[in-house]
Amino acid sequence: MIGEELKALSSNLGIPLSTVEKDYAISWMLYDVRKLGDFIDLTEVLEVLPEKFKVKGVEPDLNSLRNRREHYQRA
């Protein structure tokens, strides 16, 4: 992940850039989750992410995400 993407992630999450850089593995995982959410098990990832890494003001619709996951599992 390049510096600009780290800054954007920090801004989108409302957490300090130093925290994003310090917790690089978690922030990288979250970046991938947001980018590739249709293709991975997003529901389980969202359920275990620490609160500080969840996107502020966004409540995931877990039923919708589960339905999407089931759709891809059947395909």
mmCIF file of the N, C-alpha and C atoms, coordinates in Angstrom:
data_MODEL
# 
_entry.id   MODEL 
# 
loop_
_atom_site.group_PDB 
_atom_site.id 
_atom_site.type_symbol 
_atom_site.label_atom_id 
_atom_site.label_alt_id 
_atom_site.label_comp_id 
_atom_site.label_asym_id 
_atom_site.label_entity_id 
_atom_site.label_seq_id 
_atom_site.pdbx_PDB_ins_code 
_atom_site.Cartn_x 
_atom_site.Cartn_y 
_atom_site.Cartn_z 
_atom_site.occupancy 
_atom_site.B_iso_or_equiv 
_atom_site.pdbx_formal_charge 
_atom_site.auth_seq_id 
_atom_site.auth_comp_id 
_atom_site.auth_asym_id 
_atom_site.auth_atom_id 
_atom_site.pdbx_PDB_model_num 
ATOM 1   N N  . MET A 1 1  ? 0.862   -1.167  0.000  1.00 0.00 ? 1  MET A N  1 
ATOM 2   C CA . MET A 1 1  ? 0.000   0.000   0.000  1.00 0.00 ? 1  MET A CA 1 
ATOM 3   C C  . MET A 1 1  ? 0.911   1.233   0.000  1.00 0.00 ? 1  MET A C  1 
ATOM 4   N N  . ILE A 1 2  ? 0.612   2.149   -0.872 1.00 0.00 ? 2  ILE A N  1 
ATOM 5   C CA . ILE A 1 2  ? 1.440   3.351   -0.945 1.00 0.00 ? 2  ILE A CA 1 
ATOM 6   C C  . ILE A 1 2  ? 0.963   4.382   0.068  1.00 0.00 ? 2  ILE A C  1 
ATOM 7   N N  . GLY A 1 3  ? 1.770   5.398   0.298  1.00 0.00 ? 3  GLY A N  1 
ATOM 8   C CA . GLY A 1 3  ? 1.484   6.414   1.301  1.00 0.00 ? 3  GLY A CA 1 
ATOM 9   C C  . GLY A 1 3  ? 0.150   7.107   1.126  1.00 0.00 ? 3  GLY A C  1 
ATOM 10  N N  . GLU A 1 4  ? -0.224  7.426   -0.110 1.00 0.00 ? 4  GLU A N  1 
ATOM 11  C CA . GLU A 1 4  ? -1.501  8.112   -0.345 1.00 0.00 ? 4  GLU A CA 1 
ATOM 12  C C  . GLU A 1 4  ? -2.680  7.240   0.059  1.00 0.00 ? 4  GLU A C  1 
ATOM 13  N N  . GLU A 1 5  ? -2.571  5.934   -0.187 1.00 0.00 ? 5  GLU A N  1 
ATOM 14  C CA . GLU A 1 5  ? -3.654  5.031   0.197  1.00 0.00 ? 5  GLU A CA 1 
ATOM 15  C C  . GLU A 1 5  ? -3.762  4.927   1.716  1.00 0.00 ? 5  GLU A C  1 
ATOM 16  N N  . LEU A 1 6  ? -2.607  4.938   2.389  1.00 0.00 ? 6  LEU A N  1 
ATOM 17  C CA . LEU A 1 6  ? -2.630  4.925   3.859  1.00 0.00 ? 6  LEU A CA 1 
ATOM 18  C C  . LEU A 1 6  ? -3.300  6.184   4.395  1.00 0.00 ? 6  LEU A C  1 
ATOM 19  N N  . LYS A 1 7  ? -2.986  7.328   3.795  1.00 0.00 ? 7  LYS A N  1 
ATOM 20  C CA . LYS A 1 7  ? -3.604  8.584   4.229  1.00 0.00 ? 7  LYS A CA 1 
ATOM 21  C C  . LYS A 1 7  ? -5.112  8.560   3.988  1.00 0.00 ? 7  LYS A C  1 
ATOM 22  N N  . ALA A 1 8  ? -5.521  8.053   2.832  1.00 0.00 ? 8  ALA A N  1 
ATOM 23  C CA . ALA A 1 8  ? -6.953  7.976   2.519  1.00 0.00 ? 8  ALA A CA 1 
ATOM 24  C C  . ALA A 1 8  ? -7.661  7.034   3.486  1.00 0.00 ? 8  ALA A C  1 
ATOM 25  N N  . LEU A 1 9  ? -7.031  5.911   3.793  1.00 0.00 ? 9  LEU A N  1 
ATOM 26  C CA . LEU A 1 9  ? -7.616  4.961   4.731  1.00 0.00 ? 9  LEU A CA 1 
ATOM 27  C C  . LEU A 1 9  ? -7.762  5.598   6.106  1.00 0.00 ? 9  LEU A C  1 
ATOM 28  N N  . SER A 1 10 ? -6.741  6.307   6.535  1.00 0.00 ? 10 SER A N  1 
ATOM 29  C CA . SER A 1 10 ? -6.780  6.997   7.820  1.00 0.00 ? 10 SER A CA 1 
ATOM 30  C C  . SER A 1 10 ? -7.924  7.998   7.857  1.00 0.00 ? 10 SER A C  1 
ATOM 31  N N  . SER A 1 11 ? -8.069  8.752   6.803  1.00 0.00 ? 11 SER A N  1 
ATOM 32  C CA . SER A 1 11 ? -9.122  9.751   6.717  1.00 0.00 ? 11 SER A CA 1 
ATOM 33  C C  . SER A 1 11 ? -10.506 9.108   6.704  1.00 0.00 ? 11 SER A C  1 
ATOM 34  N N  . ASN A 1 12 ? -10.666 8.064   5.901  1.00 0.00 ? 12 ASN A N  1 
ATOM 35  C CA . ASN A 1 12 ? -11.960 7.384   5.799  1.00 0.00 ? 12 ASN A CA 1 
ATOM 36  C C  . ASN A 1 12 ? -12.379 6.741   7.108  1.00 0.00 ? 12 ASN A C  1 
ATOM 37  N N  . LEU A 1 13 ? -11.418 6.238   7.863  1.00 0.00 ? 13 LEU A N  1 
ATOM 38  C CA . LEU A 1 13 ? -11.726 5.552   9.116  1.00 0.00 ? 13 LEU A CA 1 
ATOM 39  C C  . LEU A 1 13 ? -11.816 6.514   10.295 1.00 0.00 ? 13 LEU A C  1 
ATOM 40  N N  . GLY A 1 14 ? -11.286 7.716   10.125 1.00 0.00 ? 14 GLY A N  1 
ATOM 41  C CA . GLY A 1 14 ? -11.294 8.674   11.215 1.00 0.00 ? 14 GLY A CA 1 
ATOM 42  C C  . GLY A 1 14 ? -10.337 8.302   12.329 1.00 0.00 ? 14 GLY A C  1 
ATOM 43  N N  . ILE A 1 15 ? -9.248  7.626   11.974 1.00 0.00 ? 15 ILE A N  1 
ATOM 44  C CA . ILE A 1 15 ? -8.232  7.292   12.973 1.00 0.00 ? 15 ILE A CA 1 
ATOM 45  C C  . ILE A 1 15 ? -6.902  7.887   12.521 1.00 0.00 ? 15 ILE A C  1 
ATOM 46  N N  . PRO A 1 16 ? -6.012  8.179   13.473 1.00 0.00 ? 16 PRO A N  1 
ATOM 47  C CA . PRO A 1 16 ? -4.747  8.829   13.114 1.00 0.00 ? 16 PRO A CA 1 
ATOM 48  C C  . PRO A 1 16 ? -3.905  7.985   12.154 1.00 0.00 ? 16 PRO A C  1 
ATOM 49  N N  . LEU A 1 17 ? -3.196  8.678   11.281 1.00 0.00 ? 17 LEU A N  1 
ATOM 50  C CA . LEU A 1 17 ? -2.314  8.006   10.330 1.00 0.00 ? 17 LEU A CA 1 
ATOM 51  C C  . LEU A 1 17 ? -1.296  7.138   11.058 1.00 0.00 ? 17 LEU A C  1 
ATOM 52  N N  . SER A 1 18 ? -0.783  7.610   12.183 1.00 0.00 ? 18 SER A N  1 
ATOM 53  C CA . SER A 1 18 ? 0.207   6.822   12.924 1.00 0.00 ? 18 SER A CA 1 
ATOM 54  C C  . SER A 1 18 ? -0.364  5.481   13.375 1.00 0.00 ? 18 SER A C  1 
ATOM 55  N N  . THR A 1 19 ? -1.661  5.463   13.703 1.00 0.00 ? 19 THR A N  1 
ATOM 56  C CA . THR A 1 19 ? -2.301  4.207   14.100 1.00 0.00 ? 19 THR A CA 1 
ATOM 57  C C  . THR A 1 19 ? -2.419  3.267   12.906 1.00 0.00 ? 19 THR A C  1 
ATOM 58  N N  . VAL A 1 20 ? -2.768  3.825   11.757 1.00 0.00 ? 20 VAL A N  1 
ATOM 59  C CA . VAL A 1 20 ? -2.877  3.008   10.549 1.00 0.00 ? 20 VAL A CA 1 
ATOM 60  C C  . VAL A 1 20 ? -1.511  2.409   10.210 1.00 0.00 ? 20 VAL A C  1 
ATOM 61  N N  . GLU A 1 21 ? -0.471  3.227   10.298 1.00 0.00 ? 21 GLU A N  1 
ATOM 62  C CA . GLU A 1 21 ? 0.874   2.741   9.988  1.00 0.00 ? 21 GLU A CA 1 
ATOM 63  C C  . GLU A 1 21 ? 1.340   1.716   11.020 1.00 0.00 ? 21 GLU A C  1 
ATOM 64  N N  . LYS A 1 22 ? 1.028   1.966   12.284 1.00 0.00 ? 22 LYS A N  1 
ATOM 65  C CA . LYS A 1 22 ? 1.440   1.057   13.361 1.00 0.00 ? 22 LYS A CA 1 
ATOM 66  C C  . LYS A 1 22 ? 0.759   -0.297  13.214 1.00 0.00 ? 22 LYS A C  1 
ATOM 67  N N  . ASP A 1 23 ? -0.531  -0.279  12.898 1.00 0.00 ? 23 ASP A N  1 
ATOM 68  C CA . ASP A 1 23 ? -1.298  -1.511  12.743 1.00 0.00 ? 23 ASP A CA 1 
ATOM 69  C C  . ASP A 1 23 ? -1.449  -1.838  11.265 1.00 0.00 ? 23 ASP A C  1 
ATOM 70  N N  . TYR A 1 24 ? -0.334  -1.862  10.586 1.00 0.00 ? 24 TYR A N  1 
ATOM 71  C CA . TYR A 1 24 ? -0.312  -1.995  9.129  1.00 0.00 ? 24 TYR A CA 1 
ATOM 72  C C  . TYR A 1 24 ? -1.054  -3.239  8.641  1.00 0.00 ? 24 TYR A C  1 
ATOM 73  N N  . ALA A 1 25 ? -0.856  -4.364  9.312  1.00 0.00 ? 25 ALA A N  1 
ATOM 74  C CA . ALA A 1 25 ? -1.481  -5.609  8.855  1.00 0.00 ? 25 ALA A CA 1 
ATOM 75  C C  . ALA A 1 25 ? -2.997  -5.505  8.913  1.00 0.00 ? 25 ALA A C  1 
ATOM 76  N N  . ILE A 1 26 ? -3.527  -4.937  9.994  1.00 0.00 ? 26 ILE A N  1 
ATOM 77  C CA . ILE A 1 26 ? -4.976  -4.814  10.124 1.00 0.00 ? 26 ILE A CA 1 
ATOM 78  C C  . ILE A 1 26 ? -5.503  -3.804  9.114  1.00 0.00 ? 26 ILE A C  1 
ATOM 79  N N  . SER A 1 27 ? -4.805  -2.691  8.946  1.00 0.00 ? 27 SER A N  1 
ATOM 80  C CA . SER A 1 27 ? -5.281  -1.692  7.995  1.00 0.00 ? 27 SER A CA 1 
ATOM 81  C C  . SER A 1 27 ? -5.221  -2.224  6.562  1.00 0.00 ? 27 SER A C  1 
ATOM 82  N N  . TRP A 1 28 ? -4.210  -3.015  6.256  1.00 0.00 ? 28 TRP A N  1 
ATOM 83  C CA . TRP A 1 28 ? -4.108  -3.618  4.919  1.00 0.00 ? 28 TRP A CA 1 
ATOM 84  C C  . TRP A 1 28 ? -5.270  -4.579  4.700  1.00 0.00 ? 28 TRP A C  1 
ATOM 85  N N  . MET A 1 29 ? -5.576  -5.388  5.723  1.00 0.00 ? 29 MET A N  1 
ATOM 86  C CA . MET A 1 29 ? -6.684  -6.327  5.621  1.00 0.00 ? 29 MET A CA 1 
ATOM 87  C C  . MET A 1 29 ? -7.993  -5.564  5.397  1.00 0.00 ? 29 MET A C  1 
ATOM 88  N N  . LEU A 1 30 ? -8.200  -4.492  6.158  1.00 0.00 ? 30 LEU A N  1 
ATOM 89  C CA . LEU A 1 30 ? -9.426  -3.724  6.035  1.00 0.00 ? 30 LEU A CA 1 
ATOM 90  C C  . LEU A 1 30 ? -9.523  -3.079  4.651  1.00 0.00 ? 30 LEU A C  1 
ATOM 91  N N  . TYR A 1 31 ? -8.407  -2.591  4.142  1.00 0.00 ? 31 TYR A N  1 
ATOM 92  C CA . TYR A 1 31 ? -8.391  -2.016  2.799  1.00 0.00 ? 31 TYR A CA 1 
ATOM 93  C C  . TYR A 1 31 ? -8.853  -3.067  1.789  1.00 0.00 ? 31 TYR A C  1 
ATOM 94  N N  . ASP A 1 32 ? -8.321  -4.283  1.897  1.00 0.00 ? 32 ASP A N  1 
ATOM 95  C CA . ASP A 1 32 ? -8.715  -5.349  0.983  1.00 0.00 ? 32 ASP A CA 1 
ATOM 96  C C  . ASP A 1 32 ? -10.181 -5.714  1.150  1.00 0.00 ? 32 ASP A C  1 
ATOM 97  N N  . VAL A 1 33 ? -10.658 -5.725  2.394  1.00 0.00 ? 33 VAL A N  1 
ATOM 98  C CA . VAL A 1 33 ? -12.056 -6.051  2.657  1.00 0.00 ? 33 VAL A CA 1 
ATOM 99  C C  . VAL A 1 33 ? -12.967 -5.057  1.957  1.00 0.00 ? 33 VAL A C  1 
ATOM 100 N N  . ARG A 1 34 ? -12.656 -3.766  2.083  1.00 0.00 ? 34 ARG A N  1 
ATOM 101 C CA . ARG A 1 34 ? -13.499 -2.744  1.468  1.00 0.00 ? 34 ARG A CA 1 
ATOM 102 C C  . ARG A 1 34 ? -13.430 -2.815  -0.059 1.00 0.00 ? 34 ARG A C  1 
ATOM 103 N N  . LYS A 1 35 ? -12.264 -3.145  -0.578 1.00 0.00 ? 35 LYS A N  1 
ATOM 104 C CA . LYS A 1 35 ? -12.066 -3.165  -2.024 1.00 0.00 ? 35 LYS A CA 1 
ATOM 105 C C  . LYS A 1 35 ? -12.649 -4.428  -2.661 1.00 0.00 ? 35 LYS A C  1 
ATOM 106 N N  . LEU A 1 36 ? -12.536 -5.553  -1.958 1.00 0.00 ? 36 LEU A N  1 
ATOM 107 C CA . LEU A 1 36 ? -12.903 -6.837  -2.548 1.00 0.00 ? 36 LEU A CA 1 
ATOM 108 C C  . LEU A 1 36 ? -14.051 -7.512  -1.812 1.00 0.00 ? 36 LEU A C  1 
ATOM 109 N N  . GLY A 1 37 ? -14.865 -6.718  -1.141 1.00 0.00 ? 37 GLY A N  1 
ATOM 110 C CA . GLY A 1 37 ? -15.910 -7.259  -0.285 1.00 0.00 ? 37 GLY A CA 1 
ATOM 111 C C  . GLY A 1 37 ? -16.852 -8.249  -0.937 1.00 0.00 ? 37 GLY A C  1 
ATOM 112 N N  . ASP A 1 38 ? -17.089 -8.115  -2.225 1.00 0.00 ? 38 ASP A N  1 
ATOM 113 C CA . ASP A 1 38 ? -18.017 -9.030  -2.886 1.00 0.00 ? 38 ASP A CA 1 
ATOM 114 C C  . ASP A 1 38 ? -17.466 -10.448 -2.986 1.00 0.00 ? 38 ASP A C  1 
ATOM 115 N N  . PHE A 1 39 ? -16.175 -10.613 -2.836 1.00 0.00 ? 39 PHE A N  1 
ATOM 116 C CA . PHE A 1 39 ? -15.577 -11.909 -3.140 1.00 0.00 ? 39 PHE A CA 1 
ATOM 117 C C  . PHE A 1 39 ? -15.029 -12.640 -1.919 1.00 0.00 ? 39 PHE A C  1 
ATOM 118 N N  . ILE A 1 40 ? -15.103 -12.027 -0.740 1.00 0.00 ? 40 ILE A N  1 
ATOM 119 C CA . ILE A 1 40 ? -14.594 -12.687 0.457  1.00 0.00 ? 40 ILE A CA 1 
ATOM 120 C C  . ILE A 1 40 ? -15.668 -12.706 1.523  1.00 0.00 ? 40 ILE A C  1 
ATOM 121 N N  . ASP A 1 41 ? -15.402 -13.416 2.588  1.00 0.00 ? 41 ASP A N  1 
ATOM 122 C CA . ASP A 1 41 ? -16.387 -13.551 3.656  1.00 0.00 ? 41 ASP A CA 1 
ATOM 123 C C  . ASP A 1 41 ? -16.372 -12.297 4.516  1.00 0.00 ? 41 ASP A C  1 
ATOM 124 N N  . LEU A 1 42 ? -17.027 -11.272 4.016  1.00 0.00 ? 42 LEU A N  1 
ATOM 125 C CA . LEU A 1 42 ? -17.020 -9.966  4.659  1.00 0.00 ? 42 LEU A CA 1 
ATOM 126 C C  . LEU A 1 42 ? -17.733 -9.980  6.007  1.00 0.00 ? 42 LEU A C  1 
ATOM 127 N N  . THR A 1 43 ? -18.769 -10.794 6.145  1.00 0.00 ? 43 THR A N  1 
ATOM 128 C CA . THR A 1 43 ? -19.529 -10.791 7.397  1.00 0.00 ? 43 THR A CA 1 
ATOM 129 C C  . THR A 1 43 ? -18.662 -11.193 8.571  1.00 0.00 ? 43 THR A C  1 
ATOM 130 N N  . GLU A 1 44 ? -17.881 -12.245 8.408  1.00 0.00 ? 44 GLU A N  1 
ATOM 131 C CA . GLU A 1 44 ? -17.049 -12.710 9.517  1.00 0.00 ? 44 GLU A CA 1 
ATOM 132 C C  . GLU A 1 44 ? -15.940 -11.716 9.825  1.00 0.00 ? 44 GLU A C  1 
ATOM 133 N N  . VAL A 1 45 ? -15.384 -11.101 8.808  1.00 0.00 ? 45 VAL A N  1 
ATOM 134 C CA . VAL A 1 45 ? -14.335 -10.112 9.039  1.00 0.00 ? 45 VAL A CA 1 
ATOM 135 C C  . VAL A 1 45 ? -14.893 -8.922  9.817  1.00 0.00 ? 45 VAL A C  1 
ATOM 136 N N  . LEU A 1 46 ? -16.051 -8.422  9.415  1.00 0.00 ? 46 LEU A N  1 
ATOM 137 C CA . LEU A 1 46 ? -16.647 -7.272  10.098 1.00 0.00 ? 46 LEU A CA 1 
ATOM 138 C C  . LEU A 1 46 ? -16.998 -7.590  11.542 1.00 0.00 ? 46 LEU A C  1 
ATOM 139 N N  . GLU A 1 47 ? -17.407 -8.829  11.799 1.00 0.00 ? 47 GLU A N  1 
ATOM 140 C CA . GLU A 1 47 ? -17.807 -9.202  13.149 1.00 0.00 ? 47 GLU A CA 1 
ATOM 141 C C  . GLU A 1 47 ? -16.620 -9.261  14.102 1.00 0.00 ? 47 GLU A C  1 
ATOM 142 N N  . VAL A 1 48 ? -15.412 -9.518  13.603 1.00 0.00 ? 48 VAL A N  1 
ATOM 143 C CA . VAL A 1 48 ? -14.260 -9.659  14.492 1.00 0.00 ? 48 VAL A CA 1 
ATOM 144 C C  . VAL A 1 48 ? -13.331 -8.446  14.502 1.00 0.00 ? 48 VAL A C  1 
ATOM 145 N N  . LEU A 1 49 ? -13.531 -7.507  13.582 1.00 0.00 ? 49 LEU A N  1 
ATOM 146 C CA . LEU A 1 49 ? -12.662 -6.327  13.569 1.00 0.00 ? 49 LEU A CA 1 
ATOM 147 C C  . LEU A 1 49 ? -12.852 -5.518  14.847 1.00 0.00 ? 49 LEU A C  1 
ATOM 148 N N  . PRO A 1 50 ? -11.763 -5.044  15.435 1.00 0.00 ? 50 PRO A N  1 
ATOM 149 C CA . PRO A 1 50 ? -11.904 -4.172  16.603 1.00 0.00 ? 50 PRO A CA 1 
ATOM 150 C C  . PRO A 1 50 ? -12.703 -2.923  16.240 1.00 0.00 ? 50 PRO A C  1 
ATOM 151 N N  . GLU A 1 51 ? -13.435 -2.395  17.198 1.00 0.00 ? 51 GLU A N  1 
ATOM 152 C CA . GLU A 1 51 ? -14.290 -1.232  16.954 1.00 0.00 ? 51 GLU A CA 1 
ATOM 153 C C  . GLU A 1 51 ? -13.548 -0.081  16.289 1.00 0.00 ? 51 GLU A C  1 
ATOM 154 N N  . LYS A 1 52 ? -12.304 0.171   16.701 1.00 0.00 ? 52 LYS A N  1 
ATOM 155 C CA . LYS A 1 52 ? -11.604 1.342   16.164 1.00 0.00 ? 52 LYS A CA 1 
ATOM 156 C C  . LYS A 1 52 ? -11.296 1.231   14.675 1.00 0.00 ? 52 LYS A C  1 
ATOM 157 N N  . PHE A 1 53 ? -11.401 0.028   14.113 1.00 0.00 ? 53 PHE A N  1 
ATOM 158 C CA . PHE A 1 53 ? -11.115 -0.130  12.698 1.00 0.00 ? 53 PHE A CA 1 
ATOM 159 C C  . PHE A 1 53 ? -12.379 -0.176  11.850 1.00 0.00 ? 53 PHE A C  1 
ATOM 160 N N  . LYS A 1 54 ? -13.542 -0.162  12.473 1.00 0.00 ? 54 LYS A N  1 
ATOM 161 C CA . LYS A 1 54 ? -14.777 -0.137  11.696 1.00 0.00 ? 54 LYS A CA 1 
ATOM 162 C C  . LYS A 1 54 ? -15.005 1.280   11.179 1.00 0.00 ? 54 LYS A C  1 
ATOM 163 N N  . VAL A 1 55 ? -15.588 1.393   10.035 1.00 0.00 ? 55 VAL A N  1 
ATOM 164 C CA . VAL A 1 55 ? -15.808 2.694   9.426  1.00 0.00 ? 55 VAL A CA 1 
ATOM 165 C C  . VAL A 1 55 ? -16.876 3.445   10.223 1.00 0.00 ? 55 VAL A C  1 
ATOM 166 N N  . LYS A 1 56 ? -16.521 4.634   10.652 1.00 0.00 ? 56 LYS A N  1 
ATOM 167 C CA . LYS A 1 56 ? -17.447 5.420   11.462 1.00 0.00 ? 56 LYS A CA 1 
ATOM 168 C C  . LYS A 1 56 ? -18.679 5.807   10.663 1.00 0.00 ? 56 LYS A C  1 
ATOM 169 N N  . GLY A 1 57 ? -19.840 5.662   11.292 1.00 0.00 ? 57 GLY A N  1 
ATOM 170 C CA . GLY A 1 57 ? -21.084 6.057   10.658 1.00 0.00 ? 57 GLY A CA 1 
ATOM 171 C C  . GLY A 1 57 ? -21.644 5.048   9.682  1.00 0.00 ? 57 GLY A C  1 
ATOM 172 N N  . VAL A 1 58 ? -20.998 3.905   9.547  1.00 0.00 ? 58 VAL A N  1 
ATOM 173 C CA . VAL A 1 58 ? -21.474 2.887   8.619  1.00 0.00 ? 58 VAL A CA 1 
ATOM 174 C C  . VAL A 1 58 ? -21.776 1.612   9.397  1.00 0.00 ? 58 VAL A C  1 
ATOM 175 N N  . GLU A 1 59 ? -23.039 1.245   9.396  1.00 0.00 ? 59 GLU A N  1 
ATOM 176 C CA . GLU A 1 59 ? -23.438 -0.014  10.023 1.00 0.00 ? 59 GLU A CA 1 
ATOM 177 C C  . GLU A 1 59 ? -23.613 -1.042  8.913  1.00 0.00 ? 59 GLU A C  1 
ATOM 178 N N  . PRO A 1 60 ? -22.807 -2.088  8.898  1.00 0.00 ? 60 PRO A N  1 
ATOM 179 C CA . PRO A 1 60 ? -22.933 -3.073  7.830  1.00 0.00 ? 60 PRO A CA 1 
ATOM 180 C C  . PRO A 1 60 ? -24.263 -3.815  7.929  1.00 0.00 ? 60 PRO A C  1 
ATOM 181 N N  . ASP A 1 61 ? -24.864 -4.057  6.807  1.00 0.00 ? 61 ASP A N  1 
ATOM 182 C CA . ASP A 1 61 ? -26.083 -4.860  6.748  1.00 0.00 ? 61 ASP A CA 1 
ATOM 183 C C  . ASP A 1 61 ? -25.643 -6.314  6.638  1.00 0.00 ? 61 ASP A C  1 
ATOM 184 N N  . LEU A 1 62 ? -25.532 -6.978  7.782  1.00 0.00 ? 62 LEU A N  1 
ATOM 185 C CA . LEU A 1 62 ? -24.973 -8.326  7.793  1.00 0.00 ? 62 LEU A CA 1 
ATOM 186 C C  . LEU A 1 62 ? -25.836 -9.321  7.029  1.00 0.00 ? 62 LEU A C  1 
ATOM 187 N N  . ASN A 1 63 ? -27.154 -9.143  7.046  1.00 0.00 ? 63 ASN A N  1 
ATOM 188 C CA . ASN A 1 63 ? -28.015 -10.055 6.279  1.00 0.00 ? 63 ASN A CA 1 
ATOM 189 C C  . ASN A 1 63 ? -27.736 -9.941  4.790  1.00 0.00 ? 63 ASN A C  1 
ATOM 190 N N  . SER A 1 64 ? -27.588 -8.715  4.310  1.00 0.00 ? 64 SER A N  1 
ATOM 191 C CA . SER A 1 64 ? -27.278 -8.509  2.902  1.00 0.00 ? 64 SER A CA 1 
ATOM 192 C C  . SER A 1 64 ? -25.924 -9.128  2.546  1.00 0.00 ? 64 SER A C  1 
ATOM 193 N N  . LEU A 1 65 ? -24.943 -8.945  3.430  1.00 0.00 ? 65 LEU A N  1 
ATOM 194 C CA . LEU A 1 65 ? -23.614 -9.498  3.170  1.00 0.00 ? 65 LEU A CA 1 
ATOM 195 C C  . LEU A 1 65 ? -23.637 -11.023 3.183  1.00 0.00 ? 65 LEU A C  1 
ATOM 196 N N  . ARG A 1 66 ? -24.401 -11.604 4.101  1.00 0.00 ? 66 ARG A N  1 
ATOM 197 C CA . ARG A 1 66 ? -24.519 -13.063 4.144  1.00 0.00 ? 66 ARG A CA 1 
ATOM 198 C C  . ARG A 1 66 ? -25.180 -13.591 2.866  1.00 0.00 ? 66 ARG A C  1 
ATOM 199 N N  . ASN A 1 67 ? -26.212 -12.890 2.407  1.00 0.00 ? 67 ASN A N  1 
ATOM 200 C CA . ASN A 1 67 ? -26.882 -13.309 1.172  1.00 0.00 ? 67 ASN A CA 1 
ATOM 201 C C  . ASN A 1 67 ? -25.923 -13.249 -0.008 1.00 0.00 ? 67 ASN A C  1 
ATOM 202 N N  . ARG A 1 68 ? -25.112 -12.207 -0.055 1.00 0.00 ? 68 ARG A N  1 
ATOM 203 C CA . ARG A 1 68 ? -24.133 -12.061 -1.130 1.00 0.00 ? 68 ARG A CA 1 
ATOM 204 C C  . ARG A 1 68 ? -23.121 -13.206 -1.081 1.00 0.00 ? 68 ARG A C  1 
ATOM 205 N N  . ARG A 1 69 ? -22.672 -13.533 0.138  1.00 0.00 ? 69 ARG A N  1 
ATOM 206 C CA . ARG A 1 69 ? -21.706 -14.628 0.300  1.00 0.00 ? 69 ARG A CA 1 
ATOM 207 C C  . ARG A 1 69 ? -22.320 -15.936 -0.193 1.00 0.00 ? 69 ARG A C  1 
ATOM 208 N N  . GLU A 1 70 ? -23.582 -16.192 0.182  1.00 0.00 ? 70 GLU A N  1 
ATOM 209 C CA . GLU A 1 70 ? -24.241 -17.425 -0.235 1.00 0.00 ? 70 GLU A CA 1 
ATOM 210 C C  . GLU A 1 70 ? -24.373 -17.477 -1.752 1.00 0.00 ? 70 GLU A C  1 
ATOM 211 N N  . HIS A 1 71 ? -24.638 -16.329 -2.366 1.00 0.00 ? 71 HIS A N  1 
ATOM 212 C CA . HIS A 1 71 ? -24.735 -16.272 -3.826 1.00 0.00 ? 71 HIS A CA 1 
ATOM 213 C C  . HIS A 1 71 ? -23.420 -16.720 -4.468 1.00 0.00 ? 71 HIS A C  1 
ATOM 214 N N  . TYR A 1 72 ? -22.288 -16.218 -3.965 1.00 0.00 ? 72 TYR A N  1 
ATOM 215 C CA . TYR A 1 72 ? -20.994 -16.577 -4.543 1.00 0.00 ? 72 TYR A CA 1 
ATOM 216 C C  . TYR A 1 72 ? -20.621 -18.020 -4.237 1.00 0.00 ? 72 TYR A C  1 
ATOM 217 N N  . GLN A 1 73 ? -21.068 -18.542 -3.091 1.00 0.00 ? 73 GLN A N  1 
ATOM 218 C CA . GLN A 1 73 ? -20.772 -19.932 -2.766 1.00 0.00 ? 73 GLN A CA 1 
ATOM 219 C C  . GLN A 1 73 ? -21.528 -20.885 -3.686 1.00 0.00 ? 73 GLN A C  1 
ATOM 220 N N  . ARG A 1 74 ? -22.728 -20.484 -4.125 1.00 0.00 ? 74 ARG A N  1 
ATOM 221 C CA . ARG A 1 74 ? -23.516 -21.333 -5.024 1.00 0.00 ? 74 ARG A CA 1 
ATOM 222 C C  . ARG A 1 74 ? -22.997 -21.267 -6.447 1.00 0.00 ? 74 ARG A C  1 
ATOM 223 N N  . ALA A 1 75 ? -22.386 -20.153 -6.813 1.00 0.00 ? 75 ALA A N  1 
ATOM 224 C CA . ALA A 1 75 ? -21.931 -19.953 -8.206 1.00 0.00 ? 75 ALA A CA 1 
ATOM 225 C C  . ALA A 1 75 ? -20.793 -20.891 -8.573 1.00 0.00 ? 75 ALA A C  1 
# 
